[in-house]
Amino acid sequence: MEELLEILENLHPEVDFSDCDTLIDDKILDSFDIITLVTEINTEFGVAIPAEELIPENFNSAEALYELIERLQDED
């Protein structure tokens, strides 16, 4: 989780990602941020996020995103 928080904080240092659960709903993350996140997650965690997983629920919080990463890692 620490690696993910670091990636997120590099995108938006002003956001408290450990508490925020409205990253998409409040438009904190935009489409460019999502592309960057997908690339960084692939590099850092070795998982590719498929297009069908690119839904707001998976990106609204660091916790949801980390759960997605763990689920994808388990599927490999």
C-alpha positions, -999 to +999 in steps of 0.1 A: +000+000+000+029+024+008+041+022-028+006+030-041+003+060-018+037+072-030+026+070-066-007+089-058+011+115-038+035+122-067+004+130-088-013+152-063+008+160-032-020+182-018-044+153-014-047+130+017-050+098-002-052+077+030-086+092+039-101+104+006-127+081-010-141+104-037-111+107-060-132+103-091-165+117-078-148+149-068-127+150-100-094+149-081-081+123-105-087+130-142-082+108-173-045+117-176-040+107-139-057+074-146-034+067-175-004+075-154-016+054-126-022+024-148+013+027-162+029+031-128+009+002-113+020-020-141+056-011-135+056-012-097+032-041-091+036-061-123-002-061-131-020-049-161-053-033-154-078-045-181-102-020-197-132-035-180-116-026-146-113+011-155-144+020-136-149+048-110-154+024-081-119+010-086-103+045-086-123+064-060-099+056-032-064+043-026-079+014-007-102+004-036-073+007-060-051-014-038-078-040-036-079-041-074-042-046-076-043-074-050-071-091-069-053-088-102-021-102-086-041-132-072-055-139-107-020-143-122 
